[in-house]
Amino acid sequence: MLAIPMLLLECLNIHRVVNYCTLDWHAALDTSSRCDHYANFKSLLTVETYLIMDIQLKYRIAMSKFRLSNHRLNTELGRYNNVLKENRICNVCQ
């Protein structure tokens, strides 16, 4: 008899932890300028489909790097060279 309420309690605790982590993740996105680009693409705390699709590894890596700002585009390089955000323009688009 105690197994069912205990299982329910465990499920509620897991749900509470997931909710807390999701709120914490959203707060981090809202307060970090580094996450501006990431937040444009990511709105739900779930596994992205491109990570589980049957595509070549090099494309998954490229997409992951782009989304995590681990690339050499001016949007990211300008941050380290003290370029104003509005002036971080792609070399091709200039």
N, C-alpha and C positions, 0 to 999 in steps of 0.2 A: 504493500500500500504506500509506503514512503517513497518508492522509486519514481512514481509518476510526478508528485509535486517536486521532488528533487530535480528531475529531468527538466521540468518546466522552469524551475528557478535557474538552472544552468543556461537554458535557452534565453531567458530574459537577461541574464548577466552578459552573455555573448552579444546579444542585440545592443545592450547598453554600451559595451566596449566599442562595438563597430560604430555606433552613433557618435561616441566621444571622439574616436579617431577621425571620423569623417568631418566633424565640426572643427577639430584641430587642424586638419589638412586644409579646409577652406579658409580658416583664419590665417594660416601661413601664406596661402596664395594671395590673400587680400593685403597683407602687410609687407610683402617682399617685392621690391621693384625687379629683382632678378627673376621673379616668376611671372612677370607680365606676359611675356611671349608664351610661356607654357600654359598659362590660364586661358589664352585665346583658343587653344586646342583641346584642353582637358577640363571637363566640367563634372564628370562623375569619377568616383574612386573605384574604377574597374580596370580589368585587363583590356588593353587596346587590341582591336581585331587584327591589326597588321602584325602583331607579335605572334599570333597563332595561325595566321594564314600561310598557305603553302607558297611563299615567295622566297627568292634567294636571300641568303643570310646577309649579303652586302647591302641589300636594299633595306632590310630590317634595321641593320646597324646605322645606316645613313639617316633613316627616319627617326630612330631613337636619339641620335646625336643632335639632329635638328631640334627636336622637341625638348631636349634637355639642355639646350644652349651649349652643347659641347661641339662647337664648329668654329670656323674661321670667317664667318660672315661679318660684315661691318656692324650689324646690330649687336654682336657680342664683342668684337674687337674694340669698338668705340668706347665701351664701358671701361676698358683698361687703359685707354689712351685719353681719358677725360673729355671725350667728345660729347656734346649735348645730345640728348636722346633724339630730338627732332632732326639732328644733322647726321645721324647714323644711316646713311643711304647706301643701297647696293651699288657697287661699281658699275654694273650693267645698266641700272636705272638712271644714273646721273645724266 
